C-alpha cells in the first residue's frame, strides 16, 4: 500500500485532492475511479459529451481529455522523481492545452479506450515503485512534491472533475 503523504510533501493547492483519499488504498482508488469514469462516460449521449455547463467552460469530452493529459504529466513527474531526477520541472497551462486537444472531434469510445490504457499504465507505474522511490522528492511548478503525493493528487484531480460533471453538467 502506498503510504499517505504528509502535508509538507505537496503544494497546499492540492490539499483537497489528497485529503479525499486519506485512509484509503490509493491504487484501489485509482482502479475504482477508472470504473466510475468509464461507466459515466459510456452512459452519456454524444450531445451531452459535447456540451458545456456555461459559456466558456469545457465540454465533457474536453474535461476527459484534460484528465488524461494531466495524468500523463503527473506520471512523467512521478517517474522522473522516482528515478532521482533533480531537474526542476515546469508547470503547464491547462487552459492552453484544451483548444489544441481536438477532444470534441474525437470518437468517444476511442477516448475511453485511451483513458483506460493511461489509467492501467498509471496503476502499473505506481505499483512498481519501492517505498524509497515513493518517498523521493522532486520540484514541479516551483514546488517540492513526493512521488507518493502524486499518486494521491492524480486520483483526487480526477475525482474533482467527475464531481463537477455530476454537479454542473448532468
C-alpha positions in Angstrom: 0.0 0.0 0.0 1.3 3.5 -0.9 1.7 5.5 2.3 -0.5 8.6 2.7 1.7 11.7 2.2 2.3 14.3 4.9 1.1 17.9 4.2 4.7 19.1 3.6 5.0 16.7 0.6 3.0 18.7 -1.8 1.8 22.2 -2.6 -1.2 23.2 -0.4 -3.1 23.9 -3.6 -3.6 20.1 -3.8 -4.8 19.6 -0.2 -8.4 18.9 -1.2 -7.3 16.4 -3.8 -5.1 14.5 -1.4 -7.5 14.5 1.6 -10.3 12.8 -0.3 -8.3 9.6 -0.1 -7.0 9.7 3.5 -7.0 6.2 4.9 -7.7 4.6 1.5 -5.6 2.3 -0.7 -4.8 4.7 -3.4 -4.1 2.0 -6.0 -7.5 0.6 -5.4 -9.0 4.1 -5.6 -7.3 4.7 -8.9 -8.8 1.4 -10.2 -12.3 2.2 -8.8 -12.0 5.7 -10.4 -11.4 4.2 -13.8 -14.5 2.0 -13.4 -16.6 5.1 -12.4 -15.3 7.3 -15.2 -15.8 4.5 -17.8 -19.4 3.9 -16.6 -20.3 7.6 -16.6 -18.8 8.4 -20.0 -20.3 5.3 -21.6 -23.7 6.3 -20.3 -23.8 9.7 -21.9 -25.0 10.6 -25.4 -22.7 12.4 -27.8 -24.6 15.7 -27.4 -24.1 15.5 -23.7 -20.4 14.8 -24.1 -20.0 17.8 -26.4 -21.9 20.2 -24.1 -20.6 22.7 -21.5 -22.5 23.9 -18.5 -21.8 27.5 -19.3 -20.3 29.7 -22.0 -16.5 29.5 -22.0 -16.4 26.2 -20.0 -15.1 23.0 -21.2 -17.2 20.2 -22.7 -17.3 16.9 -21.0 -15.1 15.5 -23.7 -12.6 18.3 -23.1 -12.7 17.5 -19.4 -11.9 13.9 -20.1 -9.1 14.9 -22.4 -7.8 17.2 -19.6 -7.9 14.4 -17.1 -5.9 12.2 -19.5 -3.3 14.9 -20.3 -2.8 15.8 -16.6 -2.5 12.2 -15.6 0.3 11.7 -18.2 2.1 14.8 -16.9 1.8 13.7 -13.3 3.1 10.2 -14.2 6.0 11.7 -16.0 6.8 13.7 -12.9 6.5 10.6 -10.7 8.7 8.5 -12.9 11.4 11.2 -13.1 11.4 11.9 -9.4 11.3 8.1 -8.5 14.5 7.8 -10.6 16.0 10.7 -8.6 15.9 13.2 -11.5 16.7 16.5 -9.9 15.6 18.7 -12.8 13.1 21.4 -11.8 10.1 20.5 -14.0 8.0 23.3 -15.4 4.3 23.7 -14.9 1.8 23.6 -17.7 -1.2 25.8 -18.6 -4.3 23.5 -18.8 -6.3 26.2 -20.5 -3.7 26.4 -23.3 -3.9 22.6 -23.9 -7.6 22.2 -24.3 -8.1 24.3 -27.5 -5.4 22.2 -29.2 -6.6 18.8 -28.0 -9.3 18.2 -30.6 -11.3 16.5 -28.0 -14.7 17.3 -29.4 -13.8 15.8 -32.8 -12.6 12.6 -31.3 -14.5 9.3 -31.2 -15.9 8.9 -27.7 -15.2 5.2 -27.5 -11.6 5.7 -28.6 -11.2 8.3 -25.9 -12.4 5.8 -23.3 -10.0 3.2 -24.6 -7.2 5.7 -24.3 -8.3 6.8 -20.9 -8.3 3.2 -19.6 -4.9 2.5 -21.2 -3.5 5.5 -19.4 -5.0 4.5 -16.1 -3.7 1.0 -16.3 -0.2 2.4 -17.0 -0.6 4.7 -14.1 -1.5 1.9 -11.7 1.3 -0.3 -13.0 3.8 2.5 -12.6 2.9 3.4 -9.0 2.8 -0.3 -8.1 6.3 -0.7 -9.4 7.8 1.9 -7.1 9.5 0.8 -3.8 8.8 2.7 -0.6 12.2 4.5 -1.1 11.1 5.6 -4.6 7.7 6.7 -3.3 9.3 9.0 -0.7 11.6 10.7 -3.2 11.2 14.4 -3.7 11.3 16.5 -6.9 10.4 20.0 -7.9 7.5 20.7 -10.3 6.0 24.1 -10.9 8.4 25.6 -8.4 7.1 23.3 -5.5 8.6 20.3 -3.9 6.5 17.1 -4.2 6.9 13.5 -3.4 6.2 10.6 -5.7 3.6 9.2 -3.4 1.8 12.6 -3.2 1.5 12.5 -7.0 -0.5 9.2 -6.7 -3.0 10.8 -4.4 -3.1 14.0 -6.4 -3.8 12.1 -9.6 -6.8 10.3 -8.1 -8.1 13.5 -6.4 -7.7 15.6 -9.6 -9.9 13.1 -11.5 -12.5 12.9 -8.6 -12.7 16.7 -8.6 -13.6 16.8 -12.2 -16.1 14.0 -12.0 -17.8 15.8 -9.2 -18.0 18.9 -11.3 -19.5 16.9 -14.2 -22.1 15.3 -11.9 -23.0 18.6 -10.2 -23.0 21.1 -13.1 -23.3 19.1 -16.4 -25.9 16.4 -15.6 
